[in-house]
Amino acid sequence: QHITAVIPYYGYARQDRKLEVVSPSPLS
């Protein structure tokens, strides 16, 4: 389930490594 949320965030978070950790944190 969390994998699906990582796909759209992966490309978006790639621009901001900070978001990469903040995005999956609240989602998880």
C-alpha positions in Angstrom: 0.0 0.0 0.0 2.7 2.4 1.0 4.5 1.5 -2.3 1.7 3.1 -4.3 2.2 6.4 -2.4 6.0 6.3 -3.0 5.6 6.1 -6.8 4.1 9.6 -7.2 6.3 10.9 -4.4 9.5 9.4 -5.7 9.6 11.7 -8.7 8.3 14.6 -6.6 10.5 14.0 -3.7 13.5 13.4 -5.9 13.5 17.2 -6.4 13.5 17.6 -2.6 15.3 14.8 -0.7 13.8 16.3 2.4 10.2 15.5 1.3 11.3 12.0 0.5 11.6 11.3 4.3 8.7 13.6 5.3 6.2 12.2 2.8 6.3 8.5 3.7 6.6 9.4 7.4 3.0 10.7 7.9 1.6 8.3 5.3 3.1 5.4 7.2 
